[in-house]
Amino acid sequence: MQCNCWSQRLPLVGYDRTMSPDESAAQDAFLEADVFARNCGSRDVLQNLTSRWGLLALMALTEGDYRFNALRRRVDGVSERMLSQTLQTLERDGFVTRTVLQSIPPRVEYSLTDLGRAVAASVEGLIHQVEAAVPEVMSARQRYDDRPPRD
């Protein structure tokens, strides 16, 4: 499903509305989704990915394939229902693969797709930066909380 949110961030030199479908598709390569546009599908993808449990599940899967219960233990605090919904959403968006292993009883493993690995690599630096900044954030929170109340 294509959204109606494409912005023209790159110059469209020689763009012609009378182009054939093939020419138009090639020209669309110069258009980018705009996450700031209300109806852009990229907003849904970003929201799914950056949900409370989405990022944690994605980053846990960078460590390797996980069975459901092992992943639930790794992502401490997530309920079974929420992890299940999160994994289904990440699978639907193409970040995670669910593989049913032939065994008795059947086992299911989750792993990252190439897209999931690429996105996780981008997020990893942010997570490390946030973890390193926790003492500074806690100090800032304390200063904020100690201020006199505003009018």
WOMO-V246583 format. One line per field, one symbol per residue. ss: DSSP state (~ for helix, > for strand, _ for the rest). phi: phi as a letter, one per 30 degrees, with the letter a starting at -180 (. if undefined). A space follows every 50 residues. Layout:
ss->???
phi->???
This chain:
ss->______>_____________~~~~~~~~___>________~~~~~~~~~_ ___~~~~~~~~~~__>>~~~~~~~_____~~~~~~~~~~~~~___>>>>> >_____>>>>>>_~~~~~~~~~~~~~~~~~~~~~~~~~~~~~~~~~____ _
phi->.cccbdccdcdcdidbdcddedddddddddcbdbdddecddddddddddc decedddedddddkdbdeddddddcejddedddddddddddddjcbccbc cdabddcbbcbddedddddddddeddddddeddedddddddddddddddd d
